[in-house]
Amino acid sequence: MPDTSQWPRTIDDAVERVLASMSEEEKSDLRDTDERELINFHFGLGWVIRNEFGLCEGNDTLLQACARTRHNAFERLFFMNDPDEASGFIIEEAWKRLNSTT
């Protein structure tokens, strides 16, 4: 049974943890990636996010937080049940944060 007390509950917390875990080189790689190419992080960073943050193991609080960012009910429902989409959203938010500080 996973230790759910260590899972981030908010998008901000998830993004902060992602960025804190990255080396400067990894941050630079993410920052310098074109937004349309962020999918390239799906199997590396995305996998880590999905597994370490419990997105595949019941972290419904974080899944719901990601879902609430969607504009219509269908997208919200889709996000709430898709750890891949949620991890992609967290990567996008980390990318935005890195690019807002440069």
N, CA, C and O atoms as a MOPAC input file, in Angstrom:
PM7 MOZYME 1SCF
protein

 N      0.85700 1    -1.18100 1     0.00000 1
 C      0.00000 1     0.00000 1     0.00000 1
 C      0.90200 1     1.24200 1     0.00000 1
 O      1.79800 1     1.36000 1     0.83600 1
 N      0.66300 1     2.15900 1    -0.93300 1
 C      1.49900 1     3.36600 1    -1.01800 1
 C      1.24600 1     4.31900 1     0.15300 1
 O      0.17400 1     4.32000 1     0.75800 1
 N      2.25100 1     5.11500 1     0.44800 1
 C      2.12900 1     6.13400 1     1.49800 1
 C      1.47600 1     7.37000 1     0.88600 1
 O      2.15700 1     8.23800 1     0.34000 1
 N      0.17600 1     7.43800 1     0.98300 1
 C     -0.57700 1     8.51800 1     0.34500 1
 C     -0.34100 1     9.86900 1     1.00500 1
 O     -0.65900 1    10.90200 1     0.41600 1
 N      0.20700 1     9.88300 1     2.20600 1
 C      0.45000 1    11.16400 1     2.87900 1
 C      1.53500 1    11.97500 1     2.17400 1
 O      1.64000 1    13.18300 1     2.39100 1
 N      2.33400 1    11.33300 1     1.34100 1
 C      3.41600 1    12.01300 1     0.63200 1
 C      2.99000 1    12.54500 1    -0.73700 1
 O      3.77400 1    13.22300 1    -1.40100 1
 N      1.78600 1    12.25500 1    -1.15900 1
 C      1.31500 1    12.70300 1    -2.46900 1
 C      0.95900 1    14.18400 1    -2.44400 1
 O      0.35200 1    14.65800 1    -1.48300 1
 N      1.32900 1    14.92000 1    -3.48700 1
 C      0.87700 1    16.31200 1    -3.56800 1
 C     -0.63200 1    16.34500 1    -3.77800 1
 O     -1.19800 1    15.45900 1    -4.41800 1
 N     -1.26800 1    17.35900 1    -3.24200 1
 C     -2.72600 1    17.48500 1    -3.35200 1
 C     -3.14100 1    18.61500 1    -4.28900 1
 O     -4.28600 1    18.66600 1    -4.73700 1
 N     -2.21300 1    19.51500 1    -4.58200 1
 C     -2.53400 1    20.65100 1    -5.45000 1
 C     -1.58400 1    20.67900 1    -6.64000 1
 O     -0.51100 1    20.07600 1    -6.61200 1
 N     -1.99200 1    21.38300 1    -7.67400 1
 C     -1.14300 1    21.54100 1    -8.85500 1
 C      0.12700 1    22.28400 1    -8.47900 1
 O      1.21800 1    21.89200 1    -8.89300 1
 N      0.00300 1    23.34700 1    -7.70200 1
 C      1.18800 1    24.11400 1    -7.29500 1
 C      2.18500 1    23.24600 1    -6.54000 1
 O      3.38900 1    23.31800 1    -6.78900 1
 N      1.69600 1    22.43900 1    -5.63400 1
 C      2.58200 1    21.55700 1    -4.87700 1
 C      3.25900 1    20.55900 1    -5.81300 1
 O      4.45600 1    20.30100 1    -5.68600 1
 N      2.50300 1    20.00200 1    -6.74400 1
 C      3.07500 1    19.04700 1    -7.69900 1
 C      4.16400 1    19.70600 1    -8.54000 1
 O      5.23700 1    19.13300 1    -8.72900 1
 N      3.89000 1    20.90600 1    -9.04300 1
 C      4.87100 1    21.62000 1    -9.86700 1
 C      6.11400 1    21.94300 1    -9.04100 1
 O      7.23500 1    21.76500 1    -9.51600 1
 N      5.92700 1    22.41200 1    -7.82000 1
 C      7.07300 1    22.72500 1    -6.95800 1
 C      7.93200 1    21.48900 1    -6.72100 1
 O      9.16100 1    21.57000 1    -6.74200 1
 N      7.29500 1    20.35500 1    -6.49700 1
 C      8.04600 1    19.11800 1    -6.26100 1
 C      8.78700 1    18.66900 1    -7.51800 1
 O      9.93100 1    18.22100 1    -7.44400 1
 N      8.13600 1    18.79000 1    -8.66200 1
 C      8.79500 1    18.42300 1    -9.92000 1
 C     10.04100 1    19.26800 1   -10.10200 1
 O     11.12300 1    18.73900 1   -10.35500 1
 N      9.89300 1    20.57600 1    -9.97600 1
 C     11.02500 1    21.47400 1   -10.20500 1
 C     12.12800 1    21.26800 1    -9.16300 1
 O     13.31100 1    21.35100 1    -9.49300 1
 N     11.75500 1    21.00300 1    -7.92800 1
 C     12.75400 1    20.77700 1    -6.87600 1
 C     13.55700 1    19.50200 1    -7.12000 1
 O     14.70700 1    19.39400 1    -6.69200 1
 N     12.95200 1    18.54700 1    -7.80100 1
 C     13.63400 1    17.27200 1    -8.04300 1
 C     14.54100 1    17.30300 1    -9.27300 1
 O     15.31100 1    16.37000 1    -9.50400 1
 N     14.44800 1    18.37300 1   -10.05900 1
 C     15.19400 1    18.44300 1   -11.31700 1
 C     16.54200 1    19.13700 1   -11.13200 1
 O     16.67400 1    20.08200 1   -10.35400 1
 N     17.53700 1    18.64400 1   -11.86800 1
 C     18.83500 1    19.32200 1   -11.90400 1
 C     18.69700 1    20.58700 1   -12.75000 1
 O     17.69900 1    20.76300 1   -13.44900 1
 N     19.68100 1    21.45200 1   -12.68700 1
 C     19.65700 1    22.66300 1   -13.51600 1
 C     19.64500 1    22.30400 1   -15.00200 1
 O     18.99600 1    22.97800 1   -15.80200 1
 N     20.36000 1    21.24800 1   -15.36400 1
 C     20.37900 1    20.81300 1   -16.76400 1
 C     18.99700 1    20.33100 1   -17.20300 1
 O     18.55000 1    20.64500 1   -18.30600 1
 N     18.32700 1    19.57700 1   -16.35200 1
 C     16.97800 1    19.10100 1   -16.67200 1
 C     16.00100 1    20.26600 1   -16.78300 1
 O     15.14900 1    20.28800 1   -17.67100 1
 N     16.12900 1    21.23200 1   -15.87900 1
 C     15.27300 1    22.42100 1   -15.95700 1
 C     15.52600 1    23.17300 1   -17.25300 1
 O     14.58600 1    23.64000 1   -17.89600 1
 N     16.77400 1    23.29000 1   -17.63300 1
 C     17.12300 1    23.97600 1   -18.87500 1
 C     16.53500 1    23.24600 1   -20.07600 1
 O     16.01400 1    23.87600 1   -20.99700 1
 N     16.61900 1    21.91600 1   -20.06800 1
 C     16.04100 1    21.12400 1   -21.16200 1
 C     14.53600 1    21.36300 1   -21.26800 1
 O     14.00900 1    21.55400 1   -22.36300 1
 N     13.84900 1    21.35000 1   -20.12800 1
 C     12.40400 1    21.57700 1   -20.13300 1
 C     12.09500 1    23.00000 1   -20.57700 1
 O     11.22500 1    23.20600 1   -21.42400 1
 N     12.78500 1    23.97100 1   -20.02500 1
 C     12.56100 1    25.38500 1   -20.35400 1
 C     12.73600 1    25.63700 1   -21.85100 1
 O     11.96100 1    26.37500 1   -22.45900 1
 N     13.76100 1    25.01600 1   -22.44000 1
 C     14.10200 1    25.28300 1   -23.83500 1
 C     13.29000 1    24.47600 1   -24.83500 1
 O     13.44600 1    24.65600 1   -26.04300 1
 N     12.43700 1    23.59900 1   -24.35700 1
 C     11.59900 1    22.79600 1   -25.24100 1
 C     10.42500 1    23.62900 1   -25.73500 1
 O      9.79200 1    24.34800 1   -24.96100 1
 N     10.14100 1    23.52700 1   -27.02800 1
 C      8.96500 1    24.18300 1   -27.59200 1
 C      7.71700 1    23.56200 1   -26.96100 1
 O      7.65800 1    22.35000 1   -26.75800 1
 N      6.73900 1    24.38200 1   -26.65900 1
 C      5.52300 1    23.88800 1   -25.98900 1
 C      4.88500 1    22.72000 1   -26.73900 1
 O      4.35000 1    21.80200 1   -26.11800 1
 N      4.94000 1    22.75100 1   -28.05600 1
 C      4.34100 1    21.66600 1   -28.85200 1
 C      5.10600 1    20.35900 1   -28.71500 1
 O      4.60100 1    19.30700 1   -29.10500 1
 N      6.30200 1    20.40800 1   -28.17300 1
 C      7.14500 1    19.21900 1   -28.03800 1
 C      7.16100 1    18.65300 1   -26.61600 1
 O      7.91000 1    17.71800 1   -26.33200 1
 N      6.35000 1    19.20600 1   -25.73000 1
 C      6.34900 1    18.72800 1   -24.34500 1
 C      5.93100 1    17.26600 1   -24.23100 1
 O      6.24600 1    16.60900 1   -23.23900 1
 N      5.23100 1    16.75600 1   -25.22900 1
 C      4.84100 1    15.34200 1   -25.23600 1
 C      6.06500 1    14.43800 1   -25.14300 1
 O      5.95900 1    13.29000 1   -24.71100 1
 N      7.22000 1    14.94700 1   -25.54300 1
 C      8.45100 1    14.14700 1   -25.47500 1
 C      8.84600 1    13.79800 1   -24.04100 1
 O      9.68900 1    12.92600 1   -23.82800 1
 N      8.25100 1    14.46500 1   -23.06200 1
 C      8.53500 1    14.18200 1   -21.65600 1
 C      7.57600 1    13.14400 1   -21.06700 1
 O      7.68100 1    12.80200 1   -19.88900 1
 N      6.64600 1    12.64400 1   -21.87800 1
 C      5.59800 1    11.74100 1   -21.40300 1
 C      6.14800 1    10.47100 1   -20.74400 1
 O      5.68400 1    10.07200 1   -19.67700 1
 N      7.13400 1     9.84200 1   -21.38300 1
 C      7.61200 1     8.55200 1   -20.87500 1
 C      8.73400 1     8.67100 1   -19.85300 1
 O      9.08600 1     7.67300 1   -19.22500 1
 N      9.29400 1     9.83100 1   -19.67000 1
 C     10.33800 1    10.04800 1   -18.66700 1
 C      9.76700 1    10.75900 1   -17.45900 1
 O      9.36100 1    10.13100 1   -16.48100 1
 N      9.74200 1    12.08300 1   -17.54200 1
 C      9.22100 1    12.90200 1   -16.45200 1
 C      7.75000 1    12.58600 1   -16.17200 1
 O      7.33600 1    12.53100 1   -15.01400 1
 N      6.97400 1    12.38100 1   -17.21500 1
 C      5.55900 1    12.05700 1   -17.02500 1
 C      5.36500 1    10.76400 1   -16.25000 1
 O      4.48800 1    10.67300 1   -15.39100 1
 N      6.18300 1     9.76700 1   -16.55600 1
 C      6.10700 1     8.48700 1   -15.85300 1
 C      6.40500 1     8.68500 1   -14.37000 1
 O      5.71300 1     8.14300 1   -13.50800 1
 N      7.44100 1     9.46600 1   -14.08500 1
 C      7.79700 1     9.74200 1   -12.68800 1
 C      6.63900 1    10.43700 1   -11.97300 1
 O      6.28900 1    10.06600 1   -10.85300 1
 N      6.04700 1    11.43800 1   -12.61100 1
 C      4.91900 1    12.15900 1   -12.01000 1
 C      3.76000 1    11.20600 1   -11.74000 1
 O      3.20300 1    11.20200 1   -10.64200 1
 N      3.39600 1    10.40600 1   -12.72700 1
 C      2.26500 1     9.48600 1   -12.56000 1
 C      2.49400 1     8.50800 1   -11.41200 1
 O      1.57500 1     8.20600 1   -10.65100 1
 N      3.71700 1     8.01900 1   -11.29400 1
 C      4.00000 1     7.00700 1   -10.27600 1
 C      4.30900 1     7.60000 1    -8.90600 1
 O      3.78100 1     7.12200 1    -7.90200 1
 N      5.13900 1     8.61500 1    -8.84400 1
 C      5.51400 1     9.19900 1    -7.55500 1
 C      4.37600 1     9.98700 1    -6.91100 1
 O      4.29600 1    10.07700 1    -5.68500 1
 N      3.50000 1    10.55400 1    -7.73000 1
 C      2.41800 1    11.37700 1    -7.19800 1
 C      1.10400 1    10.61400 1    -7.07000 1
 O      0.07400 1    11.20300 1    -6.73900 1
 N      1.13200 1     9.30900 1    -7.32900 1
 C     -0.03500 1     8.46600 1    -7.11000 1
 C     -1.16900 1     8.65100 1    -8.09900 1
 O     -2.31100 1     8.30600 1    -7.79600 1
 N     -0.88300 1     9.18400 1    -9.26700 1
 C     -1.96000 1     9.42700 1   -10.22800 1
 C     -2.57800 1     8.12600 1   -10.74300 1
 O     -3.72500 1     8.12100 1   -11.18900 1
 N     -1.83300 1     7.03500 1   -10.68500 1
 C     -2.35500 1     5.73100 1   -11.11100 1
 C     -2.79700 1     4.87900 1    -9.92100 1
 O     -3.28100 1     3.76000 1   -10.09100 1
 N     -2.62400 1     5.42000 1    -8.72200 1
 C     -2.89500 1     4.63100 1    -7.52200 1
 C     -3.93800 1     5.25700 1    -6.60700 1
 O     -4.08100 1     4.83400 1    -5.46000 1
 N     -4.66400 1     6.25200 1    -7.08900 1
 C     -5.75500 1     6.78300 1    -6.28600 1
 C     -5.60900 1     8.19100 1    -5.75600 1
 O     -6.35400 1     8.58100 1    -4.85700 1
 N     -4.67000 1     8.97600 1    -6.28400 1
 C     -4.57300 1    10.37300 1    -5.83400 1
 C     -5.65400 1    11.19200 1    -6.54400 1
 O     -5.37400 1    12.02500 1    -7.40600 1
 N     -6.88900 1    10.92300 1    -6.15000 1
 C     -8.03400 1    11.59000 1    -6.77000 1
 C     -8.02800 1    13.09300 1    -6.52200 1
 O     -8.54100 1    13.85400 1    -7.34100 1
 N     -7.45900 1    13.52700 1    -5.41200 1
 C     -7.42200 1    14.95800 1    -5.11000 1
 C     -6.63300 1    15.70600 1    -6.17600 1
 O     -7.08500 1    16.74500 1    -6.65800 1
 N     -5.46100 1    15.19600 1    -6.55200 1
 C     -4.66000 1    15.84900 1    -7.58500 1
 C     -5.29700 1    15.68400 1    -8.96100 1
 O     -5.28200 1    16.62000 1    -9.75900 1
 N     -5.85400 1    14.51600 1    -9.25000 1
 C     -6.55400 1    14.33000 1   -10.52700 1
 C     -7.70500 1    15.32600 1   -10.65400 1
 O     -7.90000 1    15.91800 1   -11.71600 1
 N     -8.46400 1    15.51000 1    -9.58200 1
 C     -9.58000 1    16.45500 1    -9.60600 1
 C     -9.09500 1    17.89200 1    -9.74800 1
 O     -9.73000 1    18.69600 1   -10.42900 1
 N     -7.97700 1    18.22000 1    -9.11100 1
 C     -7.41900 1    19.57300 1    -9.24800 1
 C     -7.05400 1    19.84200 1   -10.70500 1
 O     -7.30900 1    20.93000 1   -11.22100 1
 N     -6.46100 1    18.85800 1   -11.36200 1
 C     -6.13200 1    19.01100 1   -12.78600 1
 C     -7.40800 1    19.10500 1   -13.62000 1
 O     -7.48700 1    19.90300 1   -14.55300 1
 N     -8.39800 1    18.29300 1   -13.28300 1
 C     -9.65800 1    18.29200 1   -14.02900 1
 C    -10.36900 1    19.63700 1   -13.93500 1
 O    -10.99200 1    20.07500 1   -14.90300 1
 N    -10.28400 1    20.29300 1   -12.78600 1
 C    -10.97100 1    21.57600 1   -12.61400 1
 C    -10.40800 1    22.67700 1   -13.51300 1
 O    -11.02900 1    23.73000 1   -13.65500 1
 N     -9.25400 1    22.45100 1   -14.11400 1
 C     -8.68100 1    23.45100 1   -15.02000 1
 C     -9.32800 1    23.40000 1   -16.39600 1
 O     -9.11200 1    24.29700 1   -17.21100 1
 N    -10.10500 1    22.38100 1   -16.66500 1
 C    -10.74500 1    22.21100 1   -17.97300 1
 C    -12.00700 1    23.05400 1   -18.05200 1
 O    -12.62900 1    23.36300 1   -17.03600 1
 N    -12.37500 1    23.42200 1   -19.27100 1
 C    -13.46200 1    24.38100 1   -19.47400 1
 C    -14.84800 1    23.76500 1   -19.59600 1
 O    -15.84400 1    24.45300 1   -19.37200 1
 N    -14.93700 1    22.48500 1   -19.94500 1
 C    -16.27200 1    21.90800 1   -20.06100 1
 C    -16.34300 1    20.58200 1   -19.30800 1
 O    -15.32000 1    19.99500 1   -18.95500 1
 N    -17.56200 1    20.12900 1   -19.07300 1
 C    -17.78600 1    18.95200 1   -18.23900 1
 C    -17.14000 1    17.70100 1   -18.82200 1
 O    -16.60200 1    16.88300 1   -18.07600 1
 N    -17.18500 1    17.53900 1   -20.14100 1
 C    -16.58000 1    16.36000 1   -20.75900 1
 C    -15.07800 1    16.33100 1   -20.50500 1
 O    -14.53200 1    15.29600 1   -20.12300 1
 N    -14.41000 1    17.45800 1   -20.71400 1
 C    -12.96300 1    17.51300 1   -20.48000 1
 C    -12.64100 1    17.26300 1   -19.00900 1
 O    -11.66700 1    16.57600 1   -18.69700 1
 N    -13.44100 1    17.80700 1   -18.11100 1
 C    -13.20600 1    17.58800 1   -16.68200 1
 C    -13.33300 1    16.10500 1   -16.33500 1
 O    -12.50500 1    15.56900 1   -15.59900 1
 N    -14.35300 1    15.44700 1   -16.85500 1
 C    -14.55200 1    14.02500 1   -16.60300 1
 C    -13.40100 1    13.21400 1   -17.18400 1
 O    -12.91000 1    12.28200 1   -16.54800 1
 N    -12.97500 1    13.56900 1   -18.38700 1
 C    -11.86900 1    12.88100 1   -19.04600 1
 C    -10.59400 1    13.01900 1   -18.22500 1
 O     -9.89200 1    12.03400 1   -17.99500 1
 N    -10.29500 1    14.22600 1   -17.78500 1
 C     -9.08100 1    14.48600 1   -17.00200 1
 C     -9.11400 1    13.73000 1   -15.68500 1
 O     -8.09300 1    13.20400 1   -15.24200 1
 N    -10.29000 1    13.67300 1   -15.05200 1
 C    -10.40100 1    13.06100 1   -13.73800 1
 C    -10.08500 1    11.57100 1   -13.79100 1
 O     -9.76600 1    10.96400 1   -12.76900 1
 N    -10.17300 1    10.98900 1   -14.97100 1
 C     -9.94700 1     9.55600 1   -15.11900 1
 C     -8.72400 1     9.23300 1   -15.95500 1
 O     -8.57300 1     8.09300 1   -16.39700 1
 N     -7.84700 1    10.19600 1   -16.18700 1
 C     -6.70600 1     9.95800 1   -17.06100 1
 C     -5.40300 1    10.49700 1   -16.46900 1
 O     -5.09300 1    11.68000 1   -16.61400 1
 N     -4.65100 1     9.63500 1   -15.80700 1
 C     -3.37300 1    10.05800 1   -15.22900 1
 C     -2.39700 1    10.60500 1   -16.26900 1
 O     -1.58700 1    11.47800 1   -15.95500 1
 N     -2.46600 1    10.10200 1   -17.50000 1
 C     -1.58100 1    10.60200 1   -18.56000 1
 C     -1.84400 1    12.07600 1   -18.84100 1
 O     -0.90800 1    12.86900 1   -18.94300 1
 N     -3.10500 1    12.43800 1   -18.96500 1
 C     -3.45500 1    13.84000 1   -19.21700 1
 C     -3.05100 1    14.71800 1   -18.03000 1
 O     -2.53800 1    15.82300 1   -18.21000 1
 N     -3.28600 1    14.22300 1   -16.83200 1
 C     -2.93800 1    15.00600 1   -15.64100 1
 C     -1.42900 1    15.22800 1   -15.55000 1
 O     -0.98600 1    16.33400 1   -15.23800 1
 N     -0.64000 1    14.19200 1   -15.81700 1
 C      0.82000 1    14.36800 1   -15.75400 1
 C      1.28400 1    15.31800 1   -16.84700 1
 O      2.20900 1    16.10200 1   -16.63500 1
 N      0.65000 1    15.25500 1   -18.01500 1
 C      0.98500 1    16.19700 1   -19.08500 1
 C      0.67800 1    17.62700 1   -18.68500 1
 O      1.44400 1    18.54000 1   -18.99600 1
 N     -0.42700 1    17.82800 1   -18.00200 1
 C     -0.79000 1    19.16600 1   -17.53800 1
 C      0.22700 1    19.68000 1   -16.51700 1
 O      0.60800 1    20.84900 1   -16.56000 1
 N      0.66400 1    18.82600 1   -15.61100 1
 C      1.65500 1    19.22700 1   -14.60600 1
 C      2.97000 1    19.59400 1   -15.28500 1
 O      3.62500 1    20.55600 1   -14.88400 1
 N      3.35800 1    18.84400 1   -16.30100 1
 C      4.56900 1    19.17400 1   -17.06400 1
 C      4.41300 1    20.53800 1   -17.73100 1
 O      5.33400 1    21.35300 1   -17.70000 1
 N      3.25400 1    20.78800 1   -18.33000 1
 C      3.00500 1    22.09500 1   -18.96700 1
 C      3.11300 1    23.22600 1   -17.95000 1
 O      3.69100 1    24.27400 1   -18.24000 1
 N      2.56400 1    23.01600 1   -16.77300 1
 C      2.61600 1    24.05000 1   -15.73900 1
 C      4.05200 1    24.28200 1   -15.26500 1
 O      4.44200 1    25.42000 1   -15.00600 1
 N      4.82900 1    23.22100 1   -15.15100 1
 C      6.24300 1    23.37100 1   -14.77900 1
 C      6.98200 1    24.14000 1   -15.87000 1
 O      7.79900 1    25.01100 1   -15.57300 1
 N      6.69900 1    23.82300 1   -17.12500 1
 C      7.31000 1    24.52100 1   -18.27000 1
 C      6.95200 1    26.01200 1   -18.23500 1
 O      7.81400 1    26.86700 1   -18.43800 1
 N      5.68200 1    26.31400 1   -17.97600 1
 C      5.24900 1    27.71500 1   -17.89700 1
 C      5.96400 1    28.44400 1   -16.76500 1
 O      6.40600 1    29.58000 1   -16.93800 1
 N      6.07800 1    27.80400 1   -15.62400 1
 C      6.74200 1    28.44100 1   -14.49000 1
 C      8.21400 1    28.71700 1   -14.81800 1
 O      8.72500 1    29.79400 1   -14.51200 1
 N      8.88600 1    27.75800 1   -15.43300 1
 C     10.29000 1    27.96600 1   -15.80500 1
 C     10.43500 1    29.09800 1   -16.81300 1
 O     11.39400 1    29.86800 1   -16.74900 1
 N      9.50000 1    29.20200 1   -17.73200 1
 C      9.59200 1    30.22500 1   -18.76700 1
 C      9.10200 1    31.58800 1   -18.30200 1
 O      9.36300 1    32.59500 1   -18.96000 1
 N      8.40400 1    31.63500 1   -17.18800 1
 C      7.95500 1    32.93300 1   -16.67500 1
 C      9.03900 1    33.61400 1   -15.85000 1
 O      8.93100 1    34.80200 1   -15.54600 1
 N     10.08000 1    32.87400 1   -15.48800 1
 C     11.14400 1    33.43400 1   -14.65600 1
 C     12.38800 1    33.79100 1   -15.45600 1
 O     13.40100 1    34.19400 1   -14.88500 1
 N     12.31300 1    33.64400 1   -16.77900 1
 C     13.49700 1    33.95300 1   -17.59900 1
 C     13.33600 1    35.27800 1   -18.28800 1
 O     14.22800 1    35.70600 1   -19.02000 1

